[in-house]
Structures are given as structure tokens and as C-alpha cells.
Amino acid sequence: MLAPSIGGLQKTTNYRVVLPFYIYASLGFLLGTILLWFGTEAVEAHHFHPKTLAITHTMALAWGSMMIFGASHQLLPVLVEGKLASDVLAYLTFGFTAVGIPILVYGFYILDMGLPMQIGAVLINIGGACFLANVLGSSFGSDRRNVHAWFVITATLWLLGTTFFGLLLVLNFRTPILPSNSLDYLSIHAHMGIVGWFVLMVIGVGSRLIPMFLISKYTDERALWWIFALLNLALISFMVLHLCGVPHEFFHIPIILGLSAIVLFARHCYRAYRVRIRKGVDRQMKTSLISVAQMLLPFVALIVSLVFLPQGEFPRIALIYGFCIFFGWITAIILGMTFKTMPFIVWNKVYRNKAHKGRTPAPKDLFNEGVYRIMLYCYLGGFITFVLGMVLPNRLVLKAAALALLLAAVLYVYNVAVTATHKSKQE
Amino acid sequence: MNIKTNNNEKRDLALQGLYHVDDPEIGLNIVDLGLVYELDFDETDRQLGCLMTLTTQFCPMGDAITSDTFNSLSSSFPDWEVKVQLTFEPPWHFGMISPEGREFLGR
């Protein structure tokens, strides 16, 4: 049989590169919720608590970052208007980070700043460097670099900055290499990761994907450049203010800059939603849009802590702030986007050569919609109840909420497994 | 859509097949979506060219949609050489959807 004569088609990333990240991330989410369920009492302690650190790094690395690695390997061709530079670098990224993350998390769990944490941190840095090389190779291998590509490039640079700084902090516990104690730099390390890596990456990718999946032609590159500048300014000004040790009132500057960026992004999504071509919006897109609203919650926690609370209340607010970020918007956007992107990847793998040779299911039929709905209710119920449990604070409420989140993770893993193992019935 | 043939039978046969080629994400066929710009029947060389677009240049289902289009035309015209060419000029927009397609999308 002759090869089909089809011209002008963009090359997509091999599914073998992407799926391992998705599967690993789903297990990371499960581990994060298990650790949360067993470690709810850590909520009453300072945020530098072994269990809190283990949960945070599981959610940030095994869940959020691995999922973003997977999705961005798939979406880089879309974002940089070119093709993925290297499959080998993608496999190396997976290999180093997949081994490094559990070692690092174990190091945090037993709070051993020695070999486990150091080896884990070094492996994650090597994995991050491989990812950066792939992002740069893909971006500069293409003639055009749009605003989305700059979001991805900058976010990846911040990621490597975060992981390298994290490694320095780990080493600094044993051998003083930084001017102050590692604990003094924790908020800088955390915000480099949260704002520099997660927020920039999610907005860079989301500003392209949300209109695309809503079938909306809305685009406003100028607004996206503003968001890009505001977020980077917010982060840099926060770091400078923190290092200079200025009074707390000055921290309103980065908060206002960051909040303005988030409001602009919410406006971008709303406008794309208003001019969408398809009237009906599926549950996965609704989940993703909810996550945009959830981005505002951490700012509420921050403003409350700065304006209304005495200094002694700060550690508890810091935990609510962190929870709203990792179990709030990062988790919500991933829950939604997993079942928008993964079915496409699997559908292309299973059906791309079977198209028009019998009835094929739609990508949305590759996962269990009923299970997704229950997962969403468990997740939203668990998230809201957990925040309530932290505010009160009440151990029973926290345990019940953590159980709901664990159930959501089990249902999520089930649906990921259903999608990943989908086979054609035509055979 | 520009169809370069005077043979109504061939035109109908091609369209009949293409009406069964759906964008898997939207669930609407590519003819009503306005993705097919041109069908060019070259009777002399028995070549059938299909110039089409996608809703976005980086549509993740682009590969499947173009393969499906190729398979549809190839099965309708087994003795013809079929060529599917993608273009993004002019870019696809909402105005290209047929009234039937808009009704399907709830617009």
C-alpha cells in the first residue's frame, strides 16, 4: 500500500515520550494524598515539618512538575510552532527526575539532610537541565518564538533556578555556603518554584490551550506580554525585598503585581469563553476554568495574613497559602487538562491509522466520564473541607477532607489507567 | 468550497464520503465545519487534490483528520491518485461553518 500523500502537517510528539510522565504524575498525586491523610497533624505545626516538606515536594515535583513535563513535551510543538528537539533528552528528563524525586521525598520524610536529599536534589537538577536543553533546542530550532514560547523558556529557567537553589539550601544545612541559615531562604525557593515555574508555565500553556479546547479564536498577545512582565517583576521584586529585609508593608508591591497578572489571565480566559464557537463546555474544561478562579485564593490568604493577622498567626496562613496552591489550582488544572490532552495522545496512538476504517470512539470516550464526575465532587468537597479544617482548626474535619482527596486520587489513577490501556475494539 | 469538476456524480460521491469525516474533538464533519477549501478533479491524469485546513494550525487531531480525509477520498475513488494538502491561508474562522454546523454546535 502506498503511503498517504498528505502535505503541510505539523509533526506531533511520540506518545512513548509523554505517557510515562502522565502515569508517574498520577501515582505522585496518589502518594501526595496518602501522605496528607497520614500527616494531617502536621497542619498544626510550623511549615518546616518533615511531613509537610515531604507532601509539598511530592505535590510540586512528582505531581505538578512531572505532569507539566509530560504535557509540555506533547505541547512544545504547538507552543513554539516547531517540533520537539530531542526524544532522548525527554527520556533522560524522565529517568533522572523519576529516580531523584522519591529519594528527595524520602530524605524530607526522615529529615535527613545528608546523602538521600543531596542525591535526590542532584538527580532532579540533571533532569531539569535535560528539560531546559530540550525546551531551548525546540524553541530556537523554530524561526518564530511567540509569547507562549517565551513563557515556557522563562518558566523552565526559573525551574532550574529553583532546583539549583534547593540543592544549595540542602548543602547549606551541613556546610555553610550561603550568608544565612537555609530556613531564611525558604520563601524565596518556594516562590521561585510557585510563581516562576508553575504560574508562568500554566499561564503560558493555558493561554494557548484554553481557547483551543473551547474552540475559540480569541487571542490577545499584548495582554499576555503584560502578564509575562508582571509575573516576572512580582517574583524579582519579592526576592529583592526579602533579601534586603524590608518591612512587611513593602510586600504589597509584589502581591499587587502578581494579583494584576492573575486578574488579566482570568480576563483572557473569560473573553475566550465568551467568543467560543461550541456552546456546550465539557466537565474537563469547566474544571480547568474553576482552577483559574482558584488562583485567586492564595492571594486572599496572603492579604489576610498581611493586613489582619498578628505575626504569630503567619505559619498557619503560610500552610493554607501553600495548600491552596498545590492542592488548589495546580491540582484542579491538572485534573481538568489530563482528560483533555491524554485521550488525544492515546487516541492518536490507537486510531490514527484506523481512521475511516470503521467506527472509532471520540477521544472523550477513552475515559470513564461517570468516574471523572465522582472524582471531581470528591476533590472539590475535600479541598473546601480541608481549608475549613485548617482555619478552625479541627483534626476530624482534616482527616475526613484528606480521605475525600485520597478517594479523588484513587479515581483519578483509575481513569488514567483506563485511558492509558485503551485498545481498539476493531481488531 | 471550490469544487473543480463539471461531473456532478463525482462531486456528490466525494462529498458523501467527506460528510462522514468528523473532527473527533468537535464531533462535526469537516464539510459543515468548512475545513475543505477545494476539491480538484484532474480527469486527464486521474488525480484528485483536496486542499483543506484545520481549526487551528496546531490541532492535536490534525494527523487523524487528514488521514481520515485521505482514506475517505481513496475509498470513493480507488483508481485515482489522491493528494491532501493542508493550508492555513486563509485561516479558518467561525463564518466558514455551515448553517447546519452552527445548529449542531448550538450557535
Contacts between the chains, C-beta under 8 A, distances in Angstrom:
chain1	res1	chain2	res2	distance
A	4	B	66	7.9
A	4	B	67	6.1
A	4	B	70	4.4
A	4	B	71	7.7
A	4	B	74	7.9
A	4	B	84	7.3
A	5	B	70	7.3
A	5	B	81	7.6
A	5	B	82	6.8
A	5	B	83	4.6
A	5	B	84	6.7
A	6	B	66	4.7
A	6	B	67	6.9
A	6	B	70	5.8
A	6	B	84	4.7
A	6	B	85	7.7
A	6	B	86	7.4
A	7	B	83	7.4
A	7	B	84	7.2
A	7	B	85	4.5
A	7	B	86	6.3
A	8	B	85	5.9
A	8	B	86	3.4
A	8	B	87	6.5
A	8	B	88	8.0
A	9	B	62	5.8
A	9	B	63	6.2
A	9	B	66	5.9
A	9	B	86	5.8
A	10	B	57	6.9
A	10	B	58	5.9
A	10	B	62	6.3
A	12	B	60	6.9
A	12	B	62	7.8
A	12	B	63	6.2
A	74	B	60	7.9
A	77	B	58	6.8
A	78	B	58	3.7
A	78	B	60	7.6
A	81	B	57	7.7
A	81	B	58	7.4
A	212	B	56	5.6
A	212	B	58	7.6
A	212	B	59	7.9
A	213	B	25	7.8
A	215	B	25	7.9
A	215	B	26	6.4
A	215	B	55	6.3
A	217	B	93	6.2
A	217	B	94	6.8
A	277	B	94	5.4
A	277	B	97	7.4
A	277	B	105	6.2
A	277	B	107	6.8
A	278	B	26	6.4
A	278	B	105	5.0
A	278	B	106	7.3
A	278	B	107	7.9
A	279	B	105	6.2
A	279	B	106	3.4
A	279	B	107	5.9
A	280	B	106	6.1
A	341	B	60	7.6
A	344	B	25	7.6
A	344	B	60	4.5
A	344	B	61	6.6
A	345	B	60	7.9
A	347	B	24	6.7
A	347	B	61	7.7
A	347	B	64	7.2
A	348	B	60	7.3
A	348	B	61	7.4
A	348	B	63	6.3
A	348	B	64	6.2
A	351	B	64	6.6
A	352	B	63	5.5
A	352	B	64	5.1
A	352	B	67	6.2
A	353	B	67	7.0
A	355	B	64	5.2
A	355	B	65	7.9
A	355	B	67	5.0
A	355	B	68	3.8
A	355	B	71	6.1
A	356	B	20	7.4
A	356	B	21	6.6
A	356	B	67	7.7
A	356	B	68	4.5
A	356	B	71	3.8
A	356	B	72	5.1
A	356	B	75	7.2
A	357	B	71	6.7
A	360	B	24	7.5
A	362	B	24	5.1
A	362	B	25	7.5
A	362	B	27	6.3
A	363	B	24	5.7
A	363	B	25	6.5
A	363	B	61	7.7
